[in-house]
Amino acid sequence: MLNISLQGISDKEQWEEKGYRLPAYDVEQMSSATKENPFWIHFGAGNLFRAFHAAVVQKLLGSGTLDRGLIVAEGFDYEIVEKMYAPHDNLGIAVTLKADGTIGKEVIGSVAQALPLDSSDEVSYERLKEIFTADSLQMATFTITEKGYSLVNGKGEYLPDVAADFAAGPERPVSYMGKVSALLYARYCAGKKPVAMVSTDNCSHNGDKLYAAVLAFAKAWAENGTVEKGFMEYINADKVSFPWSMIDKITPRPDASVEKILQEDGVDGLDAVVTSKNTYAAPFVNAEETQYLVIEDNFPNGRPTLEEGGILFTDQETVDKVEKMKVCTCLNPLHTCLAVFGCLLGYTKISDEMKDRELVKLVETVGYQEGLPVVVDPGILDPKEFIDTVLKVRVPNPFMPDTPQRIATDTSQKLSIRFGETIKAYQTDTALRVEDLKMIPLVFAGWLRYLMAVDDEGKPFELSPDPLLAELQPRMAGIRPGDTAVEETIKPIMENAEIFGVNLYEAGLADRVCGYFREMNAGAGAVRSTLKKYVSGGGGI
């Protein structure tokens, strides 16, 4: 049996016979050097970190570009460290699911230490302070999801842990951002040492979100006298940076089909763990081959040459353009097209939708014909090549276990940025006409039809989670299949600029959306026939 441990990988021949790449460096030597002079700590020990950040460092260790690895801290679910990292000596298997049907298998050994970010665990917390006060520390990176930076609830009130940490000061904080801010304060107290605080979460202007959270703690603590007032100056000076970044890599949760492959190879101890916080963790991660990480090059304490690992460094304006290119044109809108119609047409795998003639034509038209004319070109990545990769390599990959149901989550929060920005660009461009947009309105109509929670065969299905469902679903429930007098029911939704980015009536698109919806609501099979009519025929209302 192949055992995922330092002792287990010492039998190199056995692993390599099964097609696994092993660390091409002395893991124990790397671990010792990293602990002595840490340069990179990462917050968030989940799948994206293991498949991307840790794998990049593995590559650079193997080439000799780096002689030290990473330290990871988990601040939300401590059981990940206890039950997944510790039993495997911080090793994990990264499985790359390639579009040609082959898979890459690699044992990742670049994590030198894994720690719970738990202020009640004195040993681990003191170790984190040691790391954060080290002269050698150059950066702290994050994959904690957008929610991780939030200090308030849906009503705008401070979360109880945050309010308590504000009052108590940096000694023993409980909230995630409170703990991060306290570690940064320790670095300030150790001599105002420089560091880059780099969010690599998939959200807009992520560096600003991290900065705002840390600043809120610094301000609260300075006002109640629990930190020196100079802490705020330190955060706002050139000593600490909060660069923006754009990250893109699909990393679904560990899949049973991948686990079976590893089991057949003889890998032992693959059992997943579902923690008390309902985190699903396994000793392996599965992810697509394509990946992008673009970071604003602002590192006050320097940085290694991570470019050799494929990371792109640029200025803030270019990061912003890359993000807009991805989110507004080249990836996210196409995903939403497939999510909405995939649910209506009964698909359970995104890759299967790319065998559907009408859906392929739909996403090609939204991307190439309607989106590209107004795309924000960042210069460092070519927008057309990006879409080519999305539609020819990434989305059709049959080995990526991604679903339209997952992507349809929170669609009401996504439409304004994924499509609304394109509509606004058409409104302001004298060479373009909003009325030439045919497929984006079709997607809007498809989403309204989706809200009826009845598929194209007339069967009910479960809508994906969305914060506006409680408001929108009862309204759509008043429409029955075959109803044609639907405009008064859907008008308040079409007028909502917060959903679509524009008021569809003011933009001149409401009649088209309403007409498409009316056709899609004609009865069983009407969604498919509407797609055929307008996508293949290229017609419009």
C-alpha positions as CSV (number, residue, x, y, z in Angstrom):
1,M,0.0,0.0,0.0
2,L,1.1,3.6,-0.7
3,N,1.0,5.7,2.5
4,I,0.7,9.5,2.5
5,S,3.4,10.3,5.0
6,L,7.1,11.1,5.0
7,Q,7.9,7.5,5.7
8,G,5.5,6.4,3.0
9,I,7.0,8.5,0.3
10,S,10.5,7.3,1.1
11,D,9.6,4.3,-1.0
12,K,9.9,6.4,-4.2
13,E,10.0,3.5,-6.7
14,Q,6.6,2.2,-5.6
15,W,4.9,5.6,-6.0
16,E,6.6,6.4,-9.3
17,E,5.6,3.0,-10.8
18,K,2.0,4.2,-10.3
19,G,2.7,7.5,-12.1
20,Y,3.0,9.8,-9.1
21,R,5.4,12.7,-9.1
22,L,7.1,13.1,-5.7
23,P,8.8,16.2,-4.2
24,A,12.2,16.7,-6.0
25,Y,13.8,18.1,-2.8
26,D,14.5,17.0,0.8
27,V,11.1,17.7,2.5
28,E,12.5,17.5,6.0
29,Q,15.4,19.9,5.1
30,M,12.9,22.3,3.5
31,S,10.6,22.1,6.5
32,S,13.5,23.0,8.9
33,A,14.7,25.9,6.8
34,T,11.1,27.2,6.4
35,K,10.4,27.1,10.2
36,E,13.7,28.9,10.9
37,N,13.2,31.7,8.3
38,P,9.6,31.8,7.1
39,F,8.9,34.0,4.1
40,W,5.3,33.1,3.3
41,I,2.3,32.2,5.5
42,H,-1.1,31.4,4.0
43,F,-4.4,31.7,5.8
44,G,-7.0,29.1,4.6
45,A,-6.0,25.4,4.4
46,G,-8.6,24.3,2.0
47,N,-8.6,22.8,-1.5
48,L,-7.7,25.9,-3.6
49,F,-4.6,26.5,-1.4
50,R,-3.5,22.9,-1.7
51,A,-4.1,22.7,-5.5
52,F,-2.7,26.1,-6.4
53,H,-0.5,28.0,-3.9
54,A,1.2,24.9,-2.4
55,A,1.6,23.3,-5.9
56,V,3.3,26.5,-7.2
57,V,5.8,26.4,-4.3
58,Q,6.4,22.7,-4.9
59,K,7.4,23.5,-8.5
60,L,9.8,26.2,-7.5
61,L,11.3,24.0,-4.8
62,G,11.9,21.3,-7.4
63,S,13.6,23.7,-9.8
64,G,15.8,25.2,-7.0
65,T,14.2,28.7,-7.3
66,L,13.1,28.3,-3.7
67,D,14.8,26.6,-0.8
68,R,11.9,27.2,1.6
69,G,8.2,26.3,1.5
70,L,5.0,27.7,3.1
71,I,3.3,27.7,6.4
72,V,-0.4,27.4,6.5
73,A,-2.8,28.6,9.2
74,E,-6.5,27.6,9.3
75,G,-8.7,30.1,11.2
76,F,-12.2,28.8,10.5
77,D,-12.2,25.0,10.9
78,Y,-9.3,23.8,13.1
79,E,-10.2,20.1,12.5
80,I,-8.7,20.4,9.0
81,V,-5.3,20.8,10.5
82,E,-5.9,18.1,13.2
83,K,-7.5,15.5,11.0
84,M,-6.1,16.1,7.5
85,Y,-2.7,17.7,7.7
86,A,-1.2,16.3,10.9
87,P,-1.9,12.5,10.2
88,H,-0.2,12.9,6.8
89,D,2.8,14.9,7.9
90,N,1.4,17.9,6.0
91,L,1.5,16.0,2.7
92,G,-1.3,15.8,0.2
93,I,-2.0,14.5,-3.3
94,A,-2.9,16.9,-6.0
95,V,-4.8,15.3,-8.9
96,T,-5.0,17.4,-12.1
97,L,-8.0,16.5,-14.3
98,K,-6.9,17.3,-17.9
99,A,-9.3,17.8,-20.8
100,D,-7.7,15.1,-22.9
101,G,-8.7,12.5,-20.3
102,T,-5.3,12.0,-18.7
103,I,-4.7,12.9,-15.1
104,G,-1.6,14.2,-13.3
105,K,-0.9,12.8,-9.8
106,E,1.6,14.6,-7.5
107,V,2.4,14.3,-3.8
108,I,2.7,17.9,-2.6
109,G,5.3,18.4,0.2
110,S,5.8,22.1,0.2
111,V,3.8,22.8,3.4
112,A,6.4,23.0,6.2
113,Q,3.9,23.6,9.0
114,A,0.2,23.7,9.5
115,L,-1.3,25.5,12.5
116,P,-4.7,26.3,13.8
117,L,-5.3,30.1,14.0
118,D,-6.8,29.7,17.5
119,S,-6.0,32.2,20.2
120,S,-7.0,29.7,22.9
121,D,-4.3,27.3,21.7
122,E,-1.3,28.9,23.4
123,V,1.4,26.9,21.7
124,S,0.1,27.3,18.2
125,Y,-0.8,31.0,18.7
126,E,2.6,31.8,20.1
127,R,4.2,30.1,17.1
128,L,2.1,32.2,14.8
129,K,3.3,35.3,16.5
130,E,6.9,34.1,16.1
131,I,6.3,33.7,12.4
132,F,4.6,37.0,12.1
133,T,7.4,38.9,13.8
134,A,10.2,37.2,11.8
135,D,12.4,39.6,9.8
136,S,12.2,37.0,6.9
137,L,8.4,37.1,6.5
138,Q,7.6,38.8,3.2
139,M,3.9,38.0,2.7
140,A,0.7,36.6,4.1
141,T,-1.8,35.3,1.6
142,F,-5.5,34.4,2.0
143,T,-8.1,32.1,0.6
144,I,-10.9,32.5,3.2
145,T,-13.8,33.4,0.9
146,E,-15.3,36.8,0.6
147,K,-17.4,36.2,3.7
148,G,-14.2,35.8,5.8
149,Y,-13.5,39.5,5.5
150,S,-16.9,40.6,6.6
151,L,-17.4,42.1,10.1
152,V,-21.1,42.6,9.9
153,N,-24.3,40.6,9.5
154,G,-27.0,41.1,6.8
155,K,-28.4,44.1,8.8
156,G,-25.1,45.8,8.9
157,E,-24.6,45.1,12.6
158,Y,-21.2,44.0,13.9
159,L,-21.0,40.3,14.4
160,P,-20.9,39.3,18.1
161,D,-17.3,38.0,18.0
162,V,-16.2,41.1,16.2
163,A,-17.9,43.5,18.6
164,A,-16.3,41.5,21.6
165,D,-12.9,41.7,20.0
166,F,-13.2,45.4,19.3
167,A,-13.8,45.9,23.0
168,A,-11.3,43.4,24.4
169,G,-8.3,44.4,22.2
170,P,-5.6,42.2,20.5
171,E,-4.7,39.9,23.4
172,R,-7.0,37.0,22.7
173,P,-9.2,37.7,19.7
174,V,-11.8,35.2,18.5
175,S,-13.0,36.5,15.2
176,Y,-11.0,35.7,12.0
177,M,-10.0,39.2,11.1
178,G,-9.4,40.0,14.8
179,K,-6.8,37.3,15.0
180,V,-5.2,38.4,11.7
181,S,-5.1,42.0,12.9
182,A,-3.6,41.0,16.3
183,L,-0.8,39.1,14.5
184,L,-0.1,42.2,12.4
185,Y,0.0,44.3,15.6
186,A,2.6,41.9,16.9
187,R,4.7,42.6,13.8
188,Y,4.2,46.3,14.4
189,C,5.4,45.9,18.1
190,A,8.4,43.9,16.9
191,G,9.8,47.0,15.1
192,K,7.2,48.1,12.5
193,K,8.5,45.4,10.1
194,P,7.3,45.5,6.4
195,V,5.0,42.9,5.0
196,A,2.5,42.3,2.1
197,M,-1.0,41.2,3.1
198,V,-2.3,39.5,-0.1
199,S,-5.9,38.4,-0.5
200,T,-6.1,35.8,-3.2
201,D,-9.9,35.2,-2.8
202,N,-12.2,35.3,-5.8
203,C,-13.8,38.7,-5.1
204,S,-13.6,42.2,-6.6
205,H,-10.8,44.5,-5.2
206,N,-10.0,41.8,-2.6
207,G,-7.1,43.7,-1.2
208,D,-9.4,46.6,-0.2
209,K,-11.7,44.2,1.7
210,L,-8.8,42.9,3.7
211,Y,-7.5,46.4,4.4
212,A,-10.9,47.6,5.5
213,A,-11.3,44.8,8.0
214,V,-7.8,45.3,9.5
215,L,-8.3,49.0,9.6
216,A,-11.6,48.7,11.5
217,F,-9.8,46.7,14.2
218,A,-6.9,49.1,14.4
219,K,-9.3,52.0,14.7
220,A,-11.4,50.4,17.4
221,W,-8.3,49.3,19.4
222,A,-6.6,52.7,19.1
223,E,-9.8,54.4,20.3
224,N,-10.1,52.3,23.4
225,G,-6.4,52.4,24.1
226,T,-5.6,48.7,23.7
227,V,-3.0,49.3,21.0
228,E,-0.6,52.1,20.3
229,K,-2.0,54.8,18.0
230,G,1.0,54.3,15.7
231,F,-0.6,51.0,14.6
232,M,-3.0,52.8,12.3
233,E,-0.1,54.8,10.8
234,Y,1.8,51.6,10.2
235,I,-1.1,50.1,8.4
236,N,-1.6,53.2,6.3
237,A,2.1,53.7,5.5
238,D,4.4,52.0,3.0
239,K,5.3,49.4,5.5
240,V,2.2,47.3,5.0
241,S,0.6,46.7,1.6
242,F,-2.8,45.2,0.6
243,P,-2.4,44.3,-3.1
244,W,-5.3,43.4,-5.3
245,S,-5.2,40.0,-7.1
246,M,-7.3,37.9,-9.5
247,I,-7.3,34.2,-9.1
248,D,-9.0,31.6,-11.4
249,K,-8.8,27.8,-11.0
250,I,-11.8,25.5,-10.7
251,T,-11.2,23.2,-7.7
252,P,-14.4,21.2,-6.9
253,R,-14.6,19.2,-3.7
254,P,-12.7,15.9,-3.7
255,D,-14.7,13.6,-6.0
256,A,-15.5,9.9,-5.5
257,S,-14.4,9.0,-9.0
258,V,-10.9,10.4,-8.3
259,E,-10.8,8.6,-4.9
260,K,-11.5,5.4,-6.8
261,I,-8.5,5.9,-9.1
262,L,-6.2,6.5,-6.1
263,Q,-7.6,3.5,-4.3
264,E,-6.9,1.3,-7.4
265,D,-3.3,2.6,-7.3
266,G,-3.1,1.2,-3.8
267,V,-3.1,4.6,-1.9
268,D,-4.0,4.0,1.7
269,G,-6.0,6.2,4.1
270,L,-8.1,8.1,1.6
271,D,-11.1,8.4,3.8
272,A,-12.6,11.9,3.8
273,V,-13.5,13.8,7.0
274,V,-16.6,15.8,7.5
275,T,-15.8,18.1,10.3
276,S,-18.2,19.4,13.0
277,K,-18.4,22.6,10.9
278,N,-19.5,20.5,7.9
279,T,-16.2,20.9,6.0
280,Y,-15.6,18.0,3.6
281,A,-11.8,17.4,3.6
282,A,-9.8,14.5,2.0
283,P,-6.0,13.8,1.7
284,F,-6.3,14.6,-2.0
285,V,-7.6,17.5,-4.1
286,N,-8.8,17.4,-7.7
287,A,-8.6,20.4,-9.9
288,E,-8.5,21.6,-13.5
289,E,-5.1,22.2,-15.2
290,T,-5.7,25.8,-16.3
291,Q,-5.0,28.4,-13.6
292,Y,-4.3,32.1,-13.4
293,L,-3.1,34.3,-10.5
294,V,-2.4,37.9,-11.2
295,I,-1.1,40.0,-8.3
296,E,-0.4,43.7,-7.9
297,D,3.3,43.9,-7.4
298,N,3.5,45.7,-4.1
299,F,5.7,43.8,-1.6
300,P,7.4,46.1,1.0
301,N,9.7,43.4,2.3
302,G,10.5,42.0,-1.2
303,R,9.4,38.7,-2.7
304,P,10.9,35.7,-4.5
305,T,10.7,35.2,-8.2
306,L,7.3,33.5,-8.2
307,E,6.9,34.4,-11.9
308,E,8.7,31.2,-12.6
309,G,5.8,29.4,-11.0
310,G,3.3,31.0,-13.4
311,I,2.1,33.9,-11.2
312,L,1.8,37.2,-13.0
313,F,2.8,40.4,-11.3
314,T,1.6,43.8,-12.5
315,D,0.1,47.1,-11.4
316,Q,-3.2,47.6,-9.7
317,E,-4.9,49.0,-12.7
318,T,-4.0,45.9,-14.8
319,V,-5.3,43.6,-12.0
320,D,-8.6,45.4,-12.1
321,K,-8.8,45.0,-15.9
322,V,-8.0,41.3,-15.7
323,E,-10.7,40.8,-13.2
324,K,-13.3,42.8,-15.3
325,M,-12.3,40.7,-18.3
326,K,-12.9,37.5,-16.5
327,V,-16.0,38.4,-14.5
328,C,-17.8,40.6,-17.0
329,T,-17.0,38.9,-20.3
330,C,-14.7,35.9,-20.6
331,L,-15.7,33.3,-18.0
332,N,-18.4,34.2,-15.4
333,P,-21.2,35.2,-17.8
334,L,-20.7,32.0,-19.8
335,H,-20.9,30.0,-16.6
336,T,-24.2,31.7,-15.7
337,C,-25.6,31.0,-19.1
338,L,-24.9,27.3,-18.7
339,A,-26.1,27.2,-15.1
340,V,-29.5,28.7,-15.8
341,F,-30.3,26.6,-18.9
342,G,-28.5,23.5,-17.5
343,C,-31.0,23.5,-14.6
344,L,-34.0,24.0,-16.9
345,L,-32.9,21.3,-19.3
346,G,-32.0,18.7,-16.7
347,Y,-28.2,18.7,-16.9
348,T,-26.2,17.7,-13.9
349,K,-22.7,18.2,-15.4
350,I,-21.5,21.4,-16.9
351,S,-19.2,19.5,-19.3
352,D,-22.2,17.6,-20.8
353,E,-23.8,21.0,-21.7
354,M,-20.9,21.6,-24.1
355,K,-22.2,18.7,-26.3
356,D,-25.5,20.6,-26.7
357,R,-25.6,22.5,-30.0
358,E,-27.9,25.3,-28.8
359,L,-26.0,25.9,-25.5
360,V,-22.7,25.9,-27.2
361,K,-24.0,28.5,-29.7
362,L,-25.5,30.5,-26.8
363,V,-22.2,30.9,-24.9
364,E,-20.2,31.5,-28.0
365,T,-22.5,34.3,-29.0
366,V,-22.6,35.9,-25.5
367,G,-18.8,35.7,-25.3
368,Y,-17.4,36.4,-28.7
369,Q,-20.2,38.5,-30.3
370,E,-21.8,40.4,-27.5
371,G,-19.1,40.5,-24.9
372,L,-15.8,40.9,-26.8
373,P,-16.7,44.2,-28.5
374,V,-16.7,45.9,-25.1
375,V,-14.2,43.7,-23.2
376,V,-11.6,45.4,-21.0
377,D,-8.3,44.3,-22.4
378,P,-5.7,44.0,-19.7
379,G,-2.8,43.6,-22.0
380,I,-1.1,40.7,-20.1
381,L,-3.8,38.2,-21.0
382,D,-5.6,38.1,-24.4
383,P,-9.4,38.1,-23.9
384,K,-10.1,36.0,-27.0
385,E,-7.6,33.4,-26.1
386,F,-9.0,33.4,-22.5
387,I,-12.5,32.7,-24.0
388,D,-11.1,30.1,-26.3
389,T,-9.6,28.2,-23.4
390,V,-12.8,28.5,-21.4
391,L,-15.0,27.1,-24.2
392,K,-12.6,24.6,-25.8
393,V,-10.6,23.3,-22.8
394,R,-12.0,24.2,-19.4
395,V,-15.8,23.9,-19.5
396,P,-16.0,20.9,-21.9
397,N,-13.6,18.9,-19.6
398,P,-15.6,15.7,-18.9
399,F,-13.4,14.9,-15.9
400,M,-14.3,18.0,-13.9
401,P,-17.2,17.2,-11.6
402,D,-18.8,20.6,-11.7
403,T,-22.6,21.2,-11.9
404,P,-25.0,23.8,-13.2
405,Q,-26.7,23.6,-9.8
406,R,-23.6,24.7,-8.0
407,I,-22.9,27.6,-10.4
408,A,-26.6,28.7,-10.2
409,T,-26.1,29.6,-6.5
410,D,-26.7,33.3,-5.8
411,T,-27.5,34.2,-9.4
412,S,-29.5,37.3,-8.4
413,Q,-26.3,38.7,-6.9
414,K,-24.2,37.9,-10.1
415,L,-26.3,39.2,-13.0
416,S,-25.5,42.9,-12.6
417,I,-21.8,42.4,-12.8
418,R,-21.7,39.5,-15.3
419,F,-24.1,41.1,-17.8
420,G,-25.1,44.6,-16.6
421,E,-21.6,46.0,-17.2
422,T,-21.7,44.9,-20.8
423,I,-25.1,46.6,-21.3
424,K,-23.8,49.8,-19.7
425,A,-20.8,49.7,-22.1
426,Y,-23.1,49.4,-25.1
427,Q,-25.1,52.4,-23.8
428,T,-22.0,54.6,-23.6
429,D,-20.4,53.4,-26.9
430,T,-21.6,55.4,-29.8
431,A,-20.6,52.7,-32.3
432,L,-22.8,50.1,-30.5
433,R,-26.5,49.7,-30.0
434,V,-28.2,48.0,-27.0
435,E,-30.9,46.7,-29.2
436,D,-28.3,44.5,-31.0
437,L,-28.0,42.4,-27.8
438,K,-30.1,39.3,-28.3
439,M,-28.6,36.5,-26.2
440,I,-28.0,38.4,-23.0
441,P,-31.8,39.2,-22.8
442,L,-32.4,35.5,-23.6
443,V,-30.3,34.6,-20.5
444,F,-32.3,37.0,-18.3
445,A,-35.6,35.5,-19.6
446,G,-34.1,32.0,-18.9
447,W,-33.4,33.0,-15.3
448,L,-36.9,34.3,-14.8
449,R,-38.2,31.0,-16.2
450,Y,-35.8,29.1,-13.9
451,L,-37.3,30.9,-10.9
452,M,-40.6,29.1,-11.6
453,A,-38.7,25.9,-10.3
454,V,-40.2,23.8,-13.1
455,D,-37.9,22.3,-15.7
456,D,-38.6,22.1,-19.5
457,E,-40.4,18.8,-19.1
458,G,-42.8,20.3,-16.6
459,K,-41.2,18.6,-13.6
460,P,-40.5,20.6,-10.4
461,F,-36.8,21.0,-9.3
462,E,-35.0,22.5,-6.4
463,L,-33.6,26.0,-6.9
464,S,-30.1,26.7,-5.8
465,P,-29.6,28.9,-2.7
466,D,-30.0,32.6,-3.4
467,P,-30.7,35.5,-0.9
468,L,-33.6,36.8,-3.1
469,L,-35.5,33.5,-3.5
470,A,-37.9,34.3,-0.6
471,E,-38.9,37.4,-2.4
472,L,-38.8,36.3,-6.1
473,Q,-40.1,32.7,-6.0
474,P,-43.6,33.6,-4.5
475,R,-44.0,36.2,-7.3
476,M,-43.1,33.8,-10.0
477,A,-45.4,31.1,-8.5
478,G,-48.3,33.2,-9.7
479,I,-47.5,32.3,-13.3
480,R,-48.7,29.0,-14.7
481,P,-47.2,27.2,-17.8
482,G,-49.0,28.6,-20.9
483,D,-49.8,32.0,-19.3
484,T,-49.2,34.8,-21.7
485,A,-50.3,37.8,-19.6
486,V,-47.1,37.8,-17.6
487,E,-45.6,41.3,-17.9
488,E,-47.3,42.8,-14.8
489,T,-46.0,39.9,-12.7
490,I,-42.4,40.1,-13.9
491,K,-42.2,43.9,-14.4
492,P,-41.0,44.7,-10.8
493,I,-38.1,42.3,-11.3
494,M,-37.2,43.7,-14.7
495,E,-37.2,47.2,-13.3
496,N,-34.8,46.3,-10.5
497,A,-31.4,47.7,-11.5
498,E,-29.8,46.1,-8.5
499,I,-30.4,42.7,-10.0
500,F,-29.6,43.4,-13.7
501,G,-27.3,46.3,-13.3
502,V,-29.8,48.4,-15.3
503,N,-33.5,49.0,-15.3
504,L,-34.4,46.8,-18.3
505,Y,-37.2,49.2,-19.3
506,E,-34.9,52.2,-19.3
507,A,-32.3,50.2,-21.2
508,G,-34.9,49.2,-23.9
509,L,-34.6,45.5,-23.2
510,A,-37.7,44.7,-21.2
511,D,-40.0,43.9,-24.2
512,R,-37.4,41.5,-25.6
513,V,-36.9,39.7,-22.2
514,C,-40.7,39.6,-21.6
515,G,-41.2,38.1,-25.1
516,Y,-38.6,35.5,-24.7
517,F,-40.0,34.5,-21.3
518,R,-43.5,34.3,-22.7
519,E,-42.3,31.8,-25.4
520,M,-40.3,29.8,-22.8
521,N,-43.4,29.5,-20.7
522,A,-45.6,28.1,-23.5
523,G,-45.5,24.5,-22.1
524,A,-43.3,21.4,-22.0
525,G,-40.4,21.7,-24.4
526,A,-40.8,25.5,-24.8
527,V,-37.4,26.3,-23.4
528,R,-35.7,24.1,-25.9
529,S,-37.8,25.3,-28.8
530,T,-37.1,29.0,-27.9
531,L,-33.4,28.3,-27.7
532,K,-33.5,26.7,-31.2
533,K,-35.5,29.5,-32.6
534,Y,-33.3,32.4,-31.5
535,V,-29.8,30.8,-30.8
536,S,-29.6,28.7,-34.0
537,G,-31.6,31.1,-36.2
538,G,-30.0,34.2,-34.8
539,G,-33.4,35.9,-34.7
540,G,-34.6,38.4,-32.2
541,I,-37.8,39.8,-30.9
